[in-house]
Amino acid sequence: MSVTIEEMKAVKRSRGYSYEQVAELSGVPLSTVLKIFSGETRSPRYGTMQALDRFFTGSTGQGAVQERAMSFAHKQPGEYTAEDYCARIRAGRAELIDGVMYDMGEFLLKHQVMAGEIYCQFLHFIRRSRIDGIPFLFPVDVCPDCDERTTVRPDVTVVCDRAKIRENGIYGAPDFIAEILSPDSRQRDCIQKLDKYRSSGVKEYWIVDPDKEKVIAYQFEEELYPLVYGFDMPVPVGIFQGECRIDIRQSLW
């Protein structure tokens, strides 16, 4: 093999490929691609690795996906716009923050279940309390600055001002955002998104860490430092004055 699996991962990230695209264009079944890249399959078949090697070294036709990836090559980080984002999102999972494009990687099942549980508890509270707010679950485009340089897709979003909700996404800073950490998103969620959400006017931002079973809650309008909660207790929601409490334990198995 001319490239290792780690080198394949680096090429995948740099070109913005999704696992579905890798499978389709290499001819390797998606389930096999996922097992190889996650490390579940430690000794892939020789023929499988040959197919992946040909794809990542460019000795096989890559068609429209290669063209879409190369269309971004003339721009530097900080120069991308919403038009580039729309083209990229059709090619795979991506976010745009201050003109920089990021590959979102892949969801883990635990990630999806946890986001769904947080969303459901918000929905139940809002309906029961008859609060004029709407929770959203990934994927929903959010343009917190209402410009062409940032479009993100938070795991859970709550918007109380319905004027910010449009057919194709949310324009303006949401009241609440929760991001669930994964290996691919940890740095972006804790640095770039934290800065962006703070500066754009988001009132409350949660960083949920499934591995450490912690929630880091930022209340940008009131608290200088974040509050840290364990999964062993329901976490109060600041935008609802603590009347809403999210029990993340219900998403664990």
ZAKOLMAR-970594 format. One record per residue (C-alpha): residue number from 1; x, y, z; residue in one letter. Coordinates in steps of 0.2 Angstrom, whole numbers. Layout:
<pt NUM,<X,Y,Z>,'a'>
...
//
This chain:
<pt 1,<0,0,0>,'m'>
<pt 2,<6,17,-4>,'s'>
<pt 3,<-4,26,10>,'v'>
<pt 4,<-8,21,27>,'t'>
<pt 5,<-25,22,35>,'i'>
<pt 6,<-20,38,45>,'e'>
<pt 7,<-14,46,29>,'e'>
<pt 8,<-31,41,21>,'m'>
<pt 9,<-40,50,35>,'k'>
<pt 10,<-30,66,33>,'a'>
<pt 11,<-34,66,14>,'v'>
<pt 12,<-52,63,18>,'k'>
<pt 13,<-52,78,30>,'r'>
<pt 14,<-43,90,19>,'s'>
<pt 15,<-54,86,4>,'r'>
<pt 16,<-70,86,13>,'g'>
<pt 17,<-76,69,8>,'y'>
<pt 18,<-89,60,18>,'s'>
<pt 19,<-88,42,21>,'y'>
<pt 20,<-103,39,9>,'e'>
<pt 21,<-93,47,-5>,'q'>
<pt 22,<-77,37,0>,'v'>
<pt 23,<-88,21,-2>,'a'>
<pt 24,<-97,26,-18>,'e'>
<pt 25,<-81,31,-27>,'l'>
<pt 26,<-69,17,-21>,'s'>
<pt 27,<-82,3,-23>,'g'>
<pt 28,<-79,-2,-5>,'v'>
<pt 29,<-96,-5,5>,'p'>
<pt 30,<-100,9,17>,'l'>
<pt 31,<-101,-3,32>,'s'>
<pt 32,<-83,-9,28>,'t'>
<pt 33,<-76,9,26>,'v'>
<pt 34,<-84,14,43>,'l'>
<pt 35,<-76,-1,51>,'k'>
<pt 36,<-59,2,44>,'i'>
<pt 37,<-58,20,48>,'f'>
<pt 38,<-65,18,66>,'s'>
<pt 39,<-52,4,69>,'g'>
<pt 40,<-65,-9,72>,'e'>
<pt 41,<-57,-19,58>,'t'>
<pt 42,<-39,-20,61>,'r'>
<pt 43,<-34,-32,47>,'s'>
<pt 44,<-44,-27,31>,'p'>
<pt 45,<-43,-38,16>,'r'>
<pt 46,<-29,-35,4>,'y'>
<pt 47,<-42,-31,-10>,'g'>
<pt 48,<-51,-19,0>,'t'>
<pt 49,<-36,-9,5>,'m'>
<pt 50,<-30,-9,-14>,'q'>
<pt 51,<-47,-1,-18>,'a'>
<pt 52,<-45,12,-5>,'l'>
<pt 53,<-27,15,-9>,'d'>
<pt 54,<-32,18,-28>,'r'>
<pt 55,<-45,31,-22>,'f'>
<pt 56,<-34,41,-11>,'f'>
<pt 57,<-19,41,-22>,'t'>
<pt 58,<-30,47,-36>,'g'>
<pt 59,<-27,33,-48>,'s'>
<pt 60,<-45,30,-50>,'t'>
<pt 61,<-58,42,-57>,'g'>
<pt 62,<-66,53,-43>,'q'>
<pt 63,<-78,61,-54>,'g'>
<pt 64,<-89,75,-47>,'a'>
<pt 65,<-83,74,-29>,'v'>
<pt 66,<-65,78,-34>,'q'>
<pt 67,<-71,92,-44>,'e'>
<pt 68,<-81,99,-30>,'r'>
<pt 69,<-67,97,-18>,'a'>
<pt 70,<-55,105,-30>,'m'>
<pt 71,<-66,120,-33>,'s'>
<pt 72,<-62,126,-15>,'f'>
<pt 73,<-43,124,-18>,'a'>
<pt 74,<-41,142,-24>,'h'>
<pt 75,<-47,150,-8>,'k'>
<pt 76,<-38,151,9>,'q'>
<pt 77,<-45,149,26>,'p'>
<pt 78,<-55,165,30>,'g'>
<pt 79,<-60,168,12>,'e'>
<pt 80,<-75,156,10>,'y'>
<pt 81,<-93,162,9>,'t'>
<pt 82,<-111,155,11>,'a'>
<pt 83,<-110,151,-8>,'e'>
<pt 84,<-95,139,-5>,'d'>
<pt 85,<-104,132,10>,'y'>
<pt 86,<-119,128,1>,'c'>
<pt 87,<-109,119,-12>,'a'>
<pt 88,<-99,110,1>,'r'>
<pt 89,<-114,104,11>,'i'>
<pt 90,<-120,95,-4>,'r'>
<pt 91,<-104,86,-5>,'a'>
<pt 92,<-103,81,13>,'g'>
<pt 93,<-105,87,31>,'r'>
<pt 94,<-97,104,34>,'a'>
<pt 95,<-98,121,44>,'e'>
<pt 96,<-92,138,40>,'l'>
<pt 97,<-85,149,54>,'i'>
<pt 98,<-78,166,49>,'d'>
<pt 99,<-74,161,32>,'g'>
<pt 100,<-65,145,37>,'v'>
<pt 101,<-73,128,31>,'m'>
<pt 102,<-73,113,43>,'y'>
<pt 103,<-77,95,40>,'d'>
<pt 104,<-89,90,53>,'m'>
<pt 105,<-84,71,53>,'g'>
<pt 106,<-96,58,58>,'e'>
<pt 107,<-109,56,71>,'f'>
<pt 108,<-108,42,84>,'l'>
<pt 109,<-124,33,89>,'l'>
<pt 110,<-121,39,107>,'k'>
<pt 111,<-120,57,101>,'h'>
<pt 112,<-136,56,91>,'q'>
<pt 113,<-146,48,106>,'v'>
<pt 114,<-139,62,118>,'m'>
<pt 115,<-144,76,106>,'a'>
<pt 116,<-161,69,103>,'g'>
<pt 117,<-164,67,122>,'e'>
<pt 118,<-159,85,126>,'i'>
<pt 119,<-170,91,112>,'y'>
<pt 120,<-185,81,118>,'c'>
<pt 121,<-184,87,136>,'q'>
<pt 122,<-183,105,129>,'f'>
<pt 123,<-198,102,118>,'l'>
<pt 124,<-208,95,132>,'h'>
<pt 125,<-204,109,144>,'f'>
<pt 126,<-208,123,131>,'i'>
<pt 127,<-225,115,127>,'r'>
<pt 128,<-230,112,145>,'r'>
<pt 129,<-225,129,150>,'s'>
<pt 130,<-232,137,135>,'r'>
<pt 131,<-216,147,132>,'i'>
<pt 132,<-214,156,115>,'d'>
<pt 133,<-199,146,110>,'g'>
<pt 134,<-194,133,98>,'i'>
<pt 135,<-181,119,100>,'p'>
<pt 136,<-171,113,84>,'f'>
<pt 137,<-161,97,82>,'l'>
<pt 138,<-147,95,70>,'f'>
<pt 139,<-146,98,55>,'p'>
<pt 140,<-152,116,55>,'v'>
<pt 141,<-142,130,47>,'d'>
<pt 142,<-138,144,59>,'v'>
<pt 143,<-131,160,53>,'c'>
<pt 144,<-128,169,70>,'p'>
<pt 145,<-120,185,62>,'d'>
<pt 146,<-133,186,48>,'c'>
<pt 147,<-118,187,36>,'d'>
<pt 148,<-110,176,22>,'e'>
<pt 149,<-95,170,32>,'r'>
<pt 150,<-103,159,46>,'t'>
<pt 151,<-115,145,45>,'t'>
<pt 152,<-115,132,58>,'v'>
<pt 153,<-126,117,62>,'r'>
<pt 154,<-127,115,81>,'p'>
<pt 155,<-133,99,89>,'d'>
<pt 156,<-147,107,99>,'v'>
<pt 157,<-153,125,97>,'t'>
<pt 158,<-167,135,105>,'v'>
<pt 159,<-174,151,98>,'v'>
<pt 160,<-187,162,107>,'c'>
<pt 161,<-188,176,94>,'d'>
<pt 162,<-198,168,80>,'r'>
<pt 163,<-192,183,68>,'a'>
<pt 164,<-175,174,67>,'k'>
<pt 165,<-183,158,60>,'i'>
<pt 166,<-184,157,41>,'r'>
<pt 167,<-188,143,29>,'e'>
<pt 168,<-170,139,26>,'n'>
<pt 169,<-162,141,43>,'g'>
<pt 170,<-160,153,58>,'i'>
<pt 171,<-154,171,55>,'y'>
<pt 172,<-147,179,71>,'g'>
<pt 173,<-140,173,87>,'a'>
<pt 174,<-151,159,95>,'p'>
<pt 175,<-155,160,114>,'d'>
<pt 176,<-147,143,118>,'f'>
<pt 177,<-135,131,109>,'i'>
<pt 178,<-129,114,115>,'a'>
<pt 179,<-114,105,106>,'e'>
<pt 180,<-110,87,111>,'i'>
<pt 181,<-91,84,110>,'l'>
<pt 182,<-84,71,98>,'s'>
<pt 183,<-66,67,93>,'p'>
<pt 184,<-68,77,77>,'d'>
<pt 185,<-77,92,85>,'s'>
<pt 186,<-69,94,102>,'r'>
<pt 187,<-57,108,97>,'q'>
<pt 188,<-70,117,86>,'r'>
<pt 189,<-83,116,99>,'d'>
<pt 190,<-72,122,113>,'c'>
<pt 191,<-63,136,104>,'i'>
<pt 192,<-70,142,87>,'q'>
<pt 193,<-88,140,91>,'k'>
<pt 194,<-86,146,109>,'l'>
<pt 195,<-79,162,103>,'d'>
<pt 196,<-92,164,89>,'k'>
<pt 197,<-107,160,100>,'y'>
<pt 198,<-101,173,113>,'r'>
<pt 199,<-97,187,101>,'s'>
<pt 200,<-113,184,91>,'s'>
<pt 201,<-125,186,105>,'g'>
<pt 202,<-130,168,110>,'v'>
<pt 203,<-136,169,128>,'k'>
<pt 204,<-132,152,134>,'e'>
<pt 205,<-120,139,127>,'y'>
<pt 206,<-117,121,133>,'w'>
<pt 207,<-103,110,129>,'i'>
<pt 208,<-108,92,133>,'v'>
<pt 209,<-94,80,136>,'d'>
<pt 210,<-100,62,135>,'p'>
<pt 211,<-83,54,139>,'d'>
<pt 212,<-80,64,155>,'k'>
<pt 213,<-99,65,159>,'e'>
<pt 214,<-98,84,161>,'k'>
<pt 215,<-108,99,155>,'v'>
<pt 216,<-99,116,154>,'i'>
<pt 217,<-113,129,154>,'a'>
<pt 218,<-109,147,148>,'y'>
<pt 219,<-121,160,152>,'q'>
<pt 220,<-113,174,142>,'f'>
<pt 221,<-125,188,149>,'e'>
<pt 222,<-123,184,167>,'e'>
<pt 223,<-108,173,172>,'e'>
<pt 224,<-90,178,170>,'l'>
<pt 225,<-84,159,171>,'y'>
<pt 226,<-93,144,165>,'p'>
<pt 227,<-103,132,177>,'l'>
<pt 228,<-98,114,177>,'v'>
<pt 229,<-111,100,180>,'y'>
<pt 230,<-110,81,181>,'g'>
<pt 231,<-122,70,173>,'f'>
<pt 232,<-127,64,190>,'d'>
<pt 233,<-139,79,192>,'m'>
<pt 234,<-151,88,180>,'p'>
<pt 235,<-143,103,173>,'v'>
<pt 236,<-153,120,175>,'p'>
<pt 237,<-156,130,159>,'v'>
<pt 238,<-151,148,162>,'g'>
<pt 239,<-162,156,149>,'i'>
<pt 240,<-177,149,158>,'f'>
<pt 241,<-172,154,175>,'q'>
<pt 242,<-168,137,180>,'g'>
<pt 243,<-186,131,179>,'e'>
<pt 244,<-181,119,165>,'c'>
<pt 245,<-169,106,170>,'r'>
<pt 246,<-161,94,158>,'i'>
<pt 247,<-158,76,164>,'d'>
<pt 248,<-144,70,153>,'i'>
<pt 249,<-143,53,162>,'r'>
<pt 250,<-159,48,152>,'q'>
<pt 251,<-149,47,136>,'s'>
<pt 252,<-136,35,144>,'l'>
<pt 253,<-136,16,142>,'w'>
//
